[in-house]
Amino acid sequence: MKLPFVSTLTFRYLCHYEDKMRFGVAKPETGFPFVSAFTFSYLWELFYFLSVMKRGFIYTILLSILLGSCNHHDTEKAEILYQNGMEMEKRYMPDSAVIFYHKALKRLDESNDNELKSKIYNQLGDLLLEHNIYETARSAYQQALYVSKELEDKSNLSHAYRGIGKYHFLYKDRDSAFYYFEKPLGFFPEIKNREERSSVYNNLTSAYKLKNDIKSALECNAKALSLTNDEVKRLRNYAVRGQLFAMQMQYDSALFYLEQASCSEEKSVKASAYFKLADLPEKSGITDSMKYRYLQEAYRLSDSIENMAVSHQIDRQEQIRITSDLKEQSHIRLIVSITVSIIVVLLLSIVVFFIYRKHLKRRNERIFAHKWERQEARAQENENRELQIIDIIRKAGETCSKHFKESNIYTDLYKKINSDKESLSYNEQKSFQTTILKEFDTYLQQVSSIVPLTDNDAFLCALLQLGFSTKECAACRGISSETIRSQRTRIRKKIPQNFLSQGLGIVILGEENLSKR
């Protein structure tokens, strides 16, 4: 009796092997060795056999408990994988985080823990959306939406609706974005997570701002601030609130909230606050020198954030995961079709290999083209930033020159260097040098941030900014005109090539000011 039973099991096991191979694939992420395939198959067949026996009911209960404990183990393992993914995100390793999230979801395929499923799908969607992989992110949010609809706590459902809303928001589809952002308000009392409630109002703030409804945006922003206990979110809300006040031309309030936001420990919040501070008009109290400092700090932080961005790595990891799944499916079909001719299998493998290699080549070409476009855009951005810095230096020089020319010291100096005397006395030189360097301190500090200057170099740059000729500069210094020309040549060599090509040499070496008095 045993032999036919075992033979029947073996035959049925082989016939249904494809459906059961998910228990037997010997990969580290599944945790089941190859022999587990037969073990689970045998347990299921034994489950069926005992259920029709006289005492099968008791054995059925025992086996159900055994299999249920396996599912519970899968849920615990999925939770650990999810936590590992969160840790990878904190370490700025998003490609590794994606791997852990997919492994966790694979563990939960047969589980009923919809709360954990929806939480992982939402987290995966946030990560992909942050790195510009929009369509895959939207699919993750839709999965979260599907599994979280029946949950008592609607926090994950709200998160999923907001994720889809952000997808439409990034594509400038205002109506769709607003529709999804408003969805959580329909079940707002059932959202138990306080920070999720705050995030709902944050997204509504962005939607109203896009519609230029500043009053409603400020109301939602105030509600978000009242709900959040997270310091980073609070300061991010301050940055948004400051921008909204700036749009209403309430510059005192805007300046207060933006300065508060600039104290954030989060680089992205800090950079955003500095950019918004640099955009405030002069009547708000922001001078050119302050704008220059804010822009410098903002661009430094932006560069730091951009260096940590690895969206192309995530995209590559997604491609590798898809390819890996295809290989796994191909492997399963190969085992199921073990009786198929080896030659056919080899031919199919060769075809798959060439298709994959062609696909890999095209993908690498797309990645290279994308990198090239980013490099071009960054070069243009750097050029615009350099022109902006040069313009700030020019304005500072003009301001200092204008104020100094209105003083009696300038008149006295100009008369002395154009008198019959060949040069000033040593004491006069030192006195005028000290005065001019003090008057041009703002301008010279900005120049020194780009070009390393000695005291004599700084003095010459100030004289050239006043429009003095080579001969007049030589009289101020008590040296020959040829020495002045040599010094100008040395200063020009100190100017970085990128700023020199943008015209910084013309600004600081006096070519613009020869006719100015």
C-alpha positions as CSV (number, residue, x, y, z in Angstrom):
1,M,0.0,0.0,0.0
2,K,2.9,2.4,0.8
3,L,4.6,1.9,-2.6
4,P,1.7,3.0,-4.8
5,F,1.0,5.9,-2.5
6,V,4.7,7.1,-2.7
7,S,4.7,6.6,-6.5
8,T,1.5,8.6,-6.9
9,L,3.0,11.4,-4.8
10,T,6.2,11.4,-6.8
11,F,4.3,11.4,-10.1
12,R,2.0,14.3,-9.0
13,Y,5.0,16.1,-7.6
14,L,6.8,16.1,-11.0
15,C,3.6,17.1,-12.9
16,H,3.0,20.1,-10.6
17,Y,6.7,20.9,-10.1
18,E,6.5,24.3,-11.8
19,D,3.9,25.5,-9.3
20,K,5.9,24.3,-6.3
21,M,9.4,25.3,-7.4
22,R,8.9,28.6,-5.6
23,F,9.5,26.6,-2.4
24,G,12.6,24.9,-3.8
25,V,14.7,27.5,-5.5
26,A,18.0,27.3,-3.6
27,K,18.7,31.1,-3.3
28,P,19.9,32.9,-0.2
29,E,16.8,35.3,-0.1
30,T,14.3,32.4,0.0
31,G,16.0,30.5,2.8
32,F,14.8,27.1,1.5
33,P,17.2,24.4,0.2
34,F,16.4,22.3,-2.9
35,V,15.2,19.4,-0.8
36,S,12.4,21.6,0.6
37,A,10.6,21.4,-2.7
38,F,9.9,17.7,-2.1
39,T,9.3,18.3,1.6
40,F,6.5,20.8,1.1
41,S,5.0,18.8,-1.8
42,Y,5.0,15.7,0.4
43,L,3.4,17.6,3.3
44,W,0.6,19.0,1.1
45,E,-0.1,15.5,-0.4
46,L,-0.1,14.0,3.0
47,F,-2.5,16.8,4.2
48,Y,-4.9,15.7,1.4
49,F,-4.5,12.0,2.1
50,L,-5.0,12.3,5.9
51,S,-8.1,14.5,5.5
52,V,-10.0,11.6,3.9
53,M,-8.9,9.1,6.6
54,K,-10.9,8.2,9.7
55,R,-8.7,10.3,12.0
56,G,-7.6,12.7,9.3
57,F,-9.2,15.6,10.9
58,I,-6.7,15.6,13.9
59,Y,-3.8,15.2,11.6
60,T,-5.1,18.0,9.4
61,I,-5.2,20.4,12.3
62,L,-1.6,19.5,13.3
63,L,-0.3,20.0,9.8
64,S,-2.2,23.3,9.5
65,I,-0.4,24.5,12.7
66,L,2.9,23.5,11.2
67,L,2.4,25.3,7.9
68,G,1.0,28.3,9.8
69,S,4.2,28.6,11.8
70,C,6.1,28.7,8.5
71,N,4.0,31.6,7.3
72,H,4.6,33.4,10.6
73,H,8.3,32.9,10.2
74,D,8.0,34.5,6.7
75,T,6.3,37.5,8.1
76,E,9.0,38.0,10.7
77,K,11.7,37.6,8.1
78,A,9.9,40.1,5.9
79,E,9.9,42.7,8.7
80,I,13.6,42.2,9.2
81,L,14.2,42.7,5.5
82,Y,12.1,45.8,5.5
83,Q,14.1,47.3,8.4
84,N,17.3,46.5,6.6
85,G,15.9,48.4,3.6
86,M,15.2,51.4,5.8
87,E,18.8,51.2,7.1
88,M,20.2,51.2,3.6
89,E,18.2,54.4,2.8
90,K,19.7,56.1,5.8
91,R,23.1,55.2,4.6
92,Y,22.3,56.6,1.1
93,M,22.4,53.2,-0.5
94,P,19.0,53.2,-2.3
95,D,19.9,50.4,-4.8
96,S,20.5,48.1,-1.8
97,A,17.3,49.3,-0.2
98,V,15.3,48.4,-3.3
99,I,16.7,44.9,-3.2
100,F,15.6,44.4,0.4
101,Y,12.1,45.8,-0.2
102,H,11.6,43.4,-3.1
103,K,12.8,40.5,-1.0
104,A,10.4,41.4,1.8
105,L,7.5,41.6,-0.6
106,K,8.4,38.3,-2.0
107,R,8.3,36.8,1.5
108,L,4.8,38.2,1.9
109,D,3.4,36.7,-1.3
110,E,1.3,34.2,0.7
111,S,0.9,36.3,3.8
112,N,-2.3,38.2,4.9
113,D,-0.3,40.9,6.7
114,N,-1.7,43.7,4.5
115,E,-0.5,46.4,6.8
116,L,3.2,45.4,6.4
117,K,2.7,44.9,2.6
118,S,1.2,48.4,2.2
119,K,3.9,50.0,4.3
120,I,6.6,48.4,2.2
121,Y,5.0,49.3,-1.1
122,N,4.6,52.9,0.1
123,Q,8.2,53.1,1.2
124,L,9.3,51.6,-2.1
125,G,7.2,54.1,-4.0
126,D,8.7,57.0,-2.1
127,L,12.2,55.8,-2.8
128,L,11.6,55.4,-6.5
129,L,9.7,58.7,-6.8
130,E,12.6,60.5,-5.1
131,H,15.0,59.1,-7.7
132,N,12.8,60.0,-10.7
133,I,11.6,56.4,-11.5
134,Y,8.1,57.6,-11.9
135,E,6.1,54.8,-13.5
136,T,7.5,52.0,-11.3
137,A,6.8,54.3,-8.2
138,R,3.2,54.7,-9.4
139,S,2.8,50.9,-9.7
140,A,4.1,50.5,-6.1
141,Y,1.6,53.1,-4.8
142,Q,-1.3,51.4,-6.6
143,Q,-0.3,48.1,-5.0
144,A,-0.3,49.8,-1.6
145,L,-3.7,51.2,-2.4
146,Y,-5.1,47.8,-3.2
147,V,-3.8,46.0,-0.1
148,S,-4.6,48.8,2.4
149,K,-8.3,49.5,1.5
150,E,-9.7,47.1,4.1
151,L,-7.4,48.1,7.0
152,E,-8.9,49.8,10.0
153,D,-6.1,52.3,10.2
154,K,-6.2,54.4,7.0
155,S,-2.7,55.8,7.4
156,N,-1.2,53.6,4.7
157,L,-4.2,54.2,2.4
158,S,-3.7,57.9,2.8
159,H,0.0,57.5,2.1
160,A,-0.8,55.6,-1.2
161,Y,-3.2,58.3,-2.4
162,R,-0.7,61.0,-1.7
163,G,2.0,59.1,-3.5
164,I,-0.2,58.9,-6.7
165,G,-1.0,62.5,-6.2
166,K,2.8,63.4,-6.1
167,Y,3.2,61.4,-9.3
168,H,0.6,63.6,-11.1
169,F,2.0,66.7,-9.4
170,L,5.5,66.0,-10.9
171,Y,3.9,65.7,-14.3
172,K,2.1,69.1,-13.8
173,D,-1.3,67.4,-13.9
174,R,-2.8,69.8,-11.4
175,D,-6.4,68.5,-11.4
176,S,-5.4,64.8,-10.9
177,A,-2.9,65.8,-8.2
178,F,-5.4,67.8,-6.3
179,Y,-8.0,65.0,-6.6
180,Y,-5.6,62.5,-5.0
181,F,-4.3,64.9,-2.4
182,E,-7.9,65.6,-1.2
183,K,-8.8,61.9,-1.1
184,P,-7.5,61.4,2.5
185,L,-9.8,64.1,3.8
186,G,-12.7,61.8,3.2
187,F,-11.5,59.4,5.9
188,F,-9.3,61.8,7.9
189,P,-10.6,60.7,11.4
190,E,-9.6,57.1,10.6
191,I,-5.9,58.1,10.0
192,K,-4.3,57.3,13.3
193,N,-0.8,58.4,12.4
194,R,-0.4,62.0,13.4
195,E,2.6,62.6,11.0
196,E,0.5,61.2,8.1
197,R,-2.2,63.7,8.9
198,S,0.5,66.4,8.8
199,S,1.7,65.1,5.4
200,V,-1.8,65.3,3.9
201,Y,-1.9,69.0,4.6
202,N,1.7,69.4,3.4
203,N,0.7,68.1,0.0
204,L,-2.5,70.2,-0.1
205,T,-0.3,73.2,0.6
206,S,1.8,72.4,-2.5
207,A,-1.4,71.9,-4.6
208,Y,-2.9,75.2,-3.5
209,K,0.4,77.0,-4.1
210,L,0.5,75.6,-7.7
211,K,-3.0,77.1,-8.1
212,N,-1.8,80.4,-6.7
213,D,-4.4,80.1,-3.9
214,I,-1.9,81.5,-1.3
215,K,-4.5,82.0,1.4
216,S,-5.6,78.3,1.3
217,A,-2.0,77.2,1.1
218,L,-1.1,79.1,4.3
219,E,-4.1,77.6,6.1
220,C,-3.0,74.0,5.2
221,N,0.6,74.9,6.1
222,A,-0.5,76.1,9.5
223,K,-2.5,72.8,10.1
224,A,0.5,70.8,9.0
225,L,2.7,72.6,11.5
226,S,0.2,72.1,14.3
227,L,0.2,68.3,13.7
228,T,3.9,67.5,13.2
229,N,6.3,66.7,15.9
230,D,9.2,66.0,13.5
231,E,11.9,68.7,13.6
232,V,12.9,68.2,9.9
233,K,9.3,68.4,8.7
234,R,8.7,71.4,10.9
235,L,11.6,73.3,9.4
236,R,10.6,72.2,5.9
237,N,7.2,73.6,6.5
238,Y,8.9,76.8,7.7
239,A,10.7,77.1,4.3
240,V,7.4,76.7,2.5
241,R,5.7,79.2,4.7
242,G,8.4,81.7,4.2
243,Q,8.0,81.3,0.4
244,L,4.3,81.8,0.7
245,F,4.7,85.0,2.7
246,A,7.2,86.2,0.1
247,M,4.7,85.6,-2.6
248,Q,2.3,87.9,-0.6
249,M,5.2,90.4,-0.3
250,Q,5.1,90.0,3.5
251,Y,8.9,90.1,3.6
252,D,9.4,90.4,7.4
253,S,7.5,87.1,8.0
254,A,9.1,85.5,4.9
255,L,12.6,86.4,6.2
256,F,11.8,85.1,9.7
257,Y,10.6,81.6,8.6
258,L,13.3,81.2,5.9
259,E,16.0,82.0,8.4
260,Q,14.5,79.4,10.8
261,A,14.5,76.8,8.0
262,S,18.1,77.5,7.1
263,C,19.1,76.2,10.6
264,S,17.8,72.7,9.6
265,E,20.2,69.7,9.9
266,E,18.7,68.3,6.7
267,K,20.8,69.4,3.7
268,S,17.9,69.6,1.2
269,V,15.8,71.8,3.5
270,K,18.8,74.1,4.2
271,A,19.7,74.4,0.5
272,S,16.0,75.2,-0.3
273,A,15.9,77.9,2.4
274,Y,19.1,79.5,1.1
275,F,17.9,79.6,-2.5
276,K,14.6,81.2,-1.3
277,L,16.5,83.8,0.8
278,A,18.7,84.7,-2.2
279,D,15.5,85.3,-4.3
280,L,14.1,87.9,-1.8
281,P,14.2,91.4,-3.2
282,E,16.5,94.1,-1.7
283,K,13.7,95.9,0.0
284,S,13.4,92.8,2.3
285,G,16.8,93.7,3.7
286,I,18.8,91.2,1.7
287,T,21.9,92.9,0.2
288,D,24.0,91.7,-2.8
289,S,26.7,90.4,-0.5
290,M,24.2,88.4,1.5
291,K,22.7,87.0,-1.7
292,Y,26.2,86.0,-2.9
293,R,26.8,84.2,0.4
294,Y,23.4,82.5,0.3
295,L,23.9,81.4,-3.3
296,Q,27.3,80.0,-2.5
297,E,26.1,78.0,0.4
298,A,23.0,76.8,-1.5
299,Y,25.0,75.6,-4.5
300,R,27.5,73.9,-2.2
301,L,24.7,72.0,-0.5
302,S,23.1,71.2,-3.8
303,D,26.3,69.7,-5.1
304,S,26.7,67.6,-2.0
305,I,23.1,66.3,-2.4
306,E,23.6,65.6,-6.1
307,N,26.7,63.6,-5.4
308,M,24.6,61.3,-3.2
309,A,21.9,60.9,-5.9
310,V,22.2,57.5,-7.6
311,S,19.0,57.2,-9.5
312,H,20.8,55.5,-12.4
313,Q,22.0,52.9,-9.9
314,I,18.4,52.2,-8.8
315,D,17.3,52.0,-12.4
316,R,20.1,49.6,-13.1
317,Q,19.1,47.5,-10.1
318,E,15.5,47.4,-11.3
319,Q,16.7,46.2,-14.7
320,I,18.9,43.6,-13.0
321,R,16.0,42.4,-10.8
322,I,13.7,42.1,-13.9
323,T,16.4,40.2,-15.7
324,S,17.0,38.0,-12.7
325,D,13.3,37.2,-12.6
326,L,13.3,36.3,-16.2
327,K,16.3,34.0,-15.7
328,E,14.5,32.4,-12.7
329,Q,11.4,31.8,-14.8
330,S,13.6,30.4,-17.6
331,H,15.3,28.2,-15.1
332,I,12.0,26.9,-13.8
333,R,10.8,26.1,-17.3
334,L,14.0,24.3,-18.0
335,I,13.5,22.0,-14.9
336,V,9.9,21.4,-15.8
337,S,10.9,20.6,-19.3
338,I,13.8,18.3,-18.3
339,T,12.8,15.8,-21.0
340,V,13.2,18.3,-23.7
341,S,16.3,17.9,-25.9
342,I,19.5,19.4,-24.6
343,I,20.3,20.9,-28.0
344,V,17.0,22.9,-27.9
345,V,17.8,24.1,-24.4
346,L,21.2,25.3,-25.5
347,L,19.8,27.1,-28.6
348,L,17.2,28.8,-26.4
349,S,20.0,29.8,-23.9
350,I,22.1,31.3,-26.8
351,V,19.1,33.3,-28.1
352,V,18.4,34.6,-24.6
353,F,22.0,35.5,-24.1
354,F,22.2,37.5,-27.4
355,I,18.9,39.2,-26.6
356,Y,20.2,40.1,-23.1
357,R,23.5,41.4,-24.5
358,K,21.7,43.5,-27.1
359,H,19.4,44.9,-24.4
360,L,22.4,45.6,-22.1
361,K,24.1,47.5,-24.9
362,R,21.1,49.6,-25.6
363,R,20.6,50.3,-21.9
364,N,24.3,51.4,-21.5
365,E,23.9,53.7,-24.5
366,R,20.8,55.3,-22.9
367,I,22.7,55.7,-19.6
368,F,25.6,57.3,-21.4
369,A,23.3,59.7,-23.2
370,H,21.6,60.6,-20.0
371,K,24.9,61.2,-18.2
372,W,26.1,63.4,-21.1
373,E,22.9,65.5,-20.9
374,R,23.4,65.9,-17.2
375,Q,27.0,67.0,-17.7
376,E,25.9,69.6,-20.3
377,A,23.2,70.9,-18.0
378,R,25.6,71.1,-15.1
379,A,28.2,73.0,-17.2
380,Q,25.6,75.5,-18.2
381,E,24.5,75.9,-14.6
382,N,28.1,76.5,-13.5
383,E,28.5,79.1,-16.3
384,N,25.4,80.9,-15.1
385,R,26.6,80.7,-11.5
386,E,30.0,82.2,-12.5
387,L,28.4,85.0,-14.4
388,Q,26.2,85.7,-11.4
389,I,29.2,85.9,-9.1
390,I,31.1,88.2,-11.5
391,D,28.1,90.5,-11.6
392,I,28.0,90.6,-7.8
393,I,31.7,91.5,-7.7
394,R,31.2,94.2,-10.4
395,K,28.4,95.8,-8.4
396,A,30.4,95.7,-5.2
397,G,33.3,97.4,-7.0
398,E,31.1,100.1,-8.5
399,T,29.5,100.8,-5.1
400,C,32.8,101.1,-3.3
401,S,34.3,103.2,-6.0
402,K,31.3,105.5,-6.1
403,H,31.4,106.1,-2.3
404,F,35.1,106.7,-2.3
405,K,35.0,109.2,-5.1
406,E,32.6,111.3,-3.1
407,S,35.1,111.7,-0.3
408,N,37.8,114.4,0.1
409,I,40.5,111.8,0.3
410,Y,39.9,110.8,-3.3
411,T,40.2,114.5,-4.4
412,D,43.4,115.0,-2.5
413,L,44.9,111.8,-3.8
414,Y,44.0,112.6,-7.4
415,K,45.5,116.0,-7.2
416,K,48.8,114.8,-5.7
417,I,49.4,112.0,-8.2
418,N,48.7,114.4,-11.1
419,S,50.9,117.1,-9.7
420,D,54.5,117.8,-10.9
421,K,55.8,115.3,-8.3
422,E,56.8,112.0,-9.8
423,S,55.4,110.0,-6.9
424,L,54.0,110.2,-3.4
425,S,56.2,110.1,-0.3
426,Y,56.5,106.8,1.6
427,N,54.2,108.0,4.4
428,E,51.6,109.2,1.9
429,Q,51.7,105.9,0.1
430,K,51.1,104.0,3.3
431,S,48.3,106.3,4.5
432,F,46.5,106.2,1.1
433,Q,46.9,102.4,0.9
434,T,45.5,101.8,4.4
435,T,42.5,104.1,3.6
436,I,41.7,102.6,0.2
437,L,42.0,99.0,1.4
438,K,39.5,99.8,4.2
439,E,37.1,101.5,1.9
440,F,37.2,98.7,-0.7
441,D,37.2,95.9,1.9
442,T,33.8,94.5,0.8
443,Y,34.8,94.4,-2.9
444,L,38.3,92.9,-2.1
445,Q,36.8,90.2,0.1
446,Q,34.6,89.0,-2.8
447,V,37.5,89.1,-5.3
448,S,39.8,87.2,-2.8
449,S,37.2,84.4,-2.6
450,I,38.0,83.7,-6.3
451,V,41.6,85.0,-6.7
452,P,44.3,84.9,-4.1
453,L,45.6,88.4,-3.6
454,T,48.5,89.9,-1.6
455,D,48.1,93.4,0.0
456,N,49.9,95.0,-2.9
457,D,47.7,93.1,-5.4
458,A,44.5,94.2,-3.5
459,F,45.7,97.8,-3.5
460,L,46.3,97.7,-7.2
461,C,42.9,96.2,-7.9
462,A,41.2,99.0,-5.8
463,L,43.2,101.7,-7.8
464,L,42.2,100.1,-11.1
465,Q,38.5,99.9,-9.9
466,L,38.8,103.7,-9.4
467,G,39.8,104.0,-13.1
468,F,43.4,105.0,-12.5
469,S,45.8,104.6,-15.4
470,T,49.1,102.6,-15.2
471,K,51.0,105.8,-14.7
472,E,48.7,107.0,-11.9
473,C,48.9,103.6,-10.2
474,A,52.7,103.8,-10.4
475,A,52.7,107.3,-8.8
476,C,50.5,105.9,-5.9
477,R,52.9,103.0,-5.3
478,G,56.2,104.9,-5.9
479,I,57.3,102.4,-8.6
480,S,57.7,102.3,-12.3
481,S,54.9,101.8,-14.9
482,E,56.6,98.6,-16.1
483,T,56.4,97.1,-12.6
484,I,52.6,97.9,-12.6
485,R,52.2,96.1,-15.9
486,S,54.1,93.1,-14.6
487,Q,51.9,93.0,-11.5
488,R,48.8,93.1,-13.6
489,T,50.1,90.2,-15.6
490,R,50.7,88.1,-12.4
491,I,47.2,88.8,-11.1
492,R,45.7,87.8,-14.4
493,K,47.6,84.4,-14.2
494,K,46.1,83.9,-10.7
495,I,42.5,84.1,-12.1
496,P,40.9,80.6,-12.6
497,Q,40.5,79.9,-16.3
498,N,36.8,79.4,-16.2
499,F,36.3,82.9,-14.5
500,L,38.9,84.5,-16.8
501,S,37.0,83.3,-19.9
502,Q,33.8,84.7,-18.4
503,G,35.3,88.2,-18.1
504,L,36.5,88.4,-14.5
505,G,39.9,89.7,-15.6
506,I,38.2,92.6,-17.4
507,V,36.3,93.5,-14.2
508,I,39.1,93.4,-11.6
509,L,42.0,94.6,-13.8
510,G,40.4,97.9,-14.8
511,E,39.7,97.5,-18.5
512,E,36.1,98.6,-17.8
513,N,37.1,101.5,-15.7
514,L,39.9,103.3,-17.6
515,S,37.4,106.1,-18.6
516,K,35.6,106.3,-15.2
517,R,36.4,109.0,-12.7
